[in-house]
Amino acid sequence: MTEVTIYAVPPVHSCAKIADYLKARGVVHRLVTIDSDAEFEALKEKSGRLSCPIVYVGDRLVGGAKETMAAYESGDLERLTEA
């Protein structure tokens, strides 16, 4: 199973919500807190996103909270984790 990773910046309120959403649905994931501006700048450059949470399945960008919930609801998230 491919790992789901949620990148978060403090405060992690909205990031924790997506982590809770996935946990409640049995999706195994890890929450990575970005502690420095340099790490966040690198993540923004890699993902093209300007805010967190930023969710990846393996090396594939899923998106933010809304995109991740939509991917779960459509079954795409499960397909990505099984790939």
N, C-alpha and C positions, 0 to 999 in steps of 0.2 A: 504494500500500500504506500502511495506517495504521500509524503508529509505535508500537512497544511501548516503554514507559518503566518502568524499575525504580527506585524510590526507596529509598535505603539510608541508614542512620545508622551512624557508626563505633561499634564495629568492624563491618566489612561481611561477616563470614564467611558467615552464612546468606544474605545478599543476593548475595554472589558465587556461592554454590552455585546459586541460581536463574538467575543470568546465565550460568553455565557450562552448566547444563541446556539453556537456550534456544539458546545458541551451538552446542552439540553437535548440535542438531536443525535448525540452519540458520535459526533465527528471528532476524532482525535487530532489535536493540534498543539502547537507550542506558541507561547506569547513571548515575543522578544521586545524588550524595552530599549529604545534608542536613547542613549545617555548623552550624546554630544552633538553639537551643531554639525561637525564634520561628518559624522555618521548619517545624520538626517539629510544633509546635502547629497551625499553619495546615494542614499536610498531614493531621494527625489529624482536624481539624474537617471538612475537605473529604471525606475518605475514610470517616470513621467507624471507622477501624482504629486500634488502640493500639500496634502494633508493625510493624516492617519485616522483610522487604521489602513494599512496597506496589506493585502492578503495575497499570499502566493501558495500555489500547490506545486511543490518541487520548485522548478525554475520558472514556472508559468504564472504570470500575473492574473489574478482573478479580479482585483479592484479594491474598492472600499467596502464599507458595510452594506450599502444597498446592493451593489453588484454581487457580493458574496451571498446575501440572503436570496437574491434572485437565482443565483447559480444553484443554491441548495434546493429551492422550491422546484426548479425545472429539472433537477436530476443531473445537471451538468457537473456539479461539484463532486458527486459520487463517481461519475464517469472519469473525471480528472484524477481522483485519488486512486482509482483502480488501474489507470494506464501505466 
